Amino acid sequence: MAADDLTLQPDFSLDSTQKFDTIVTEFENGFEQRRPRWGTSLKRWKFVYKNRTSTEIAALRTLFTTKKGRFSSWLWTDPTDSVQRTVRFDSDELTLSLKAYGVYDASIDVIEVK
């Protein structure tokens, strides 16, 4: 796909996490064996949206509903390196905060799909 599925850009600063998963097997003699579960790291982001309009939040809600929460992945271009990544929501829940009439706050956790 040429375009991102999520066009609503999160606020800055953009929080990101990089994670490896190492399996450690401990033997009775005290030795350990280590091996990676994945060949590359897994990336995760927290998208924060503050003071957004009803229209902007509707786009986020539509994407969440279309993807059925964390069921389906979608495309997003990381603004820190301009790389288009396949990601999914990390939760099946979307929480929106109505601050004033037509003004919302939201935050979502997104995880890279390998």
C-alpha positions in Angstrom: 0.0 0.0 0.0 1.2 3.5 -0.8 -0.7 5.3 1.9 -1.0 4.9 5.6 -4.1 3.5 7.1 -3.7 5.9 10.0 -3.6 9.5 8.8 -4.1 11.1 12.2 -0.6 11.9 13.5 0.0 11.6 17.2 1.2 14.5 19.4 4.9 14.9 20.1 6.8 13.7 22.1 6.3 10.2 20.6 7.1 7.5 23.2 8.7 4.3 21.7 10.0 1.1 23.2 12.3 -1.5 21.6 12.2 -5.0 23.0 14.0 -8.3 22.6 12.8 -11.6 24.0 15.6 -13.9 25.3 14.8 -17.4 26.5 17.1 -18.3 29.4 17.4 -22.0 30.5 19.1 -22.6 33.8 20.7 -26.0 34.4 21.2 -27.8 37.7 25.0 -27.3 37.5 24.6 -23.5 37.4 25.1 -23.0 33.7 22.7 -21.0 31.6 21.8 -21.3 28.0 20.4 -18.2 26.2 18.7 -17.9 22.9 16.6 -15.3 21.2 12.9 -15.9 20.6 12.9 -13.4 17.7 15.6 -12.5 15.2 15.0 -8.8 15.5 13.6 -6.5 18.1 9.9 -5.7 18.6 8.9 -2.0 18.6 6.1 -0.4 20.4 4.7 3.1 20.5 2.3 5.1 22.6 0.3 7.5 20.6 -1.2 10.4 22.5 -3.9 12.7 21.1 -4.8 15.8 23.1 -7.4 18.4 22.3 -8.6 16.7 19.1 -11.9 17.5 17.3 -14.8 15.1 16.9 -13.8 14.6 13.2 -10.2 13.6 14.1 -11.4 11.2 16.8 -14.0 9.7 14.4 -11.1 8.7 12.1 -9.3 7.0 15.0 -12.5 5.3 16.1 -13.3 4.1 12.5 -9.8 2.6 12.1 -10.1 0.8 15.5 -13.6 -0.5 14.5 -12.5 -1.6 11.0 -9.4 -3.4 12.4 -11.5 -5.0 15.2 -9.1 -3.8 17.8 -5.9 -5.8 17.8 -7.2 -8.4 15.4 -5.9 -6.8 12.1 -2.7 -5.0 11.3 -2.4 -1.7 9.4 0.2 0.6 7.9 1.8 3.6 9.7 4.8 5.7 8.8 7.1 6.3 11.7 7.8 10.1 11.7 11.2 9.6 13.4 12.7 7.7 10.5 10.1 7.8 7.7 9.9 4.0 7.6 6.5 2.6 6.8 5.7 -0.2 9.3 3.0 -2.8 9.7 1.5 -2.3 13.2 -1.6 -3.3 15.2 -3.4 -2.0 18.2 -2.0 -3.6 21.4 -5.4 -3.7 23.0 -9.0 -4.5 22.1 -10.2 -1.5 24.0 -10.2 2.2 22.9 -10.8 4.8 25.6 -11.7 8.3 24.7 -12.0 11.3 27.1 -14.4 14.0 26.3 -12.9 17.2 27.8 -15.3 19.7 26.5 -18.0 19.8 23.8 -16.3 18.4 20.7 -12.9 18.2 22.3 -11.3 14.8 23.0 -8.2 13.2 24.4 -7.1 9.7 23.6 -4.0 7.5 23.8 -3.4 4.1 22.1 -0.6 1.6 22.3 0.6 0.3 19.0 2.9 -2.7 18.4 5.0 -3.6 15.3 3.9 -6.8 13.6 6.6 -9.1 12.2 
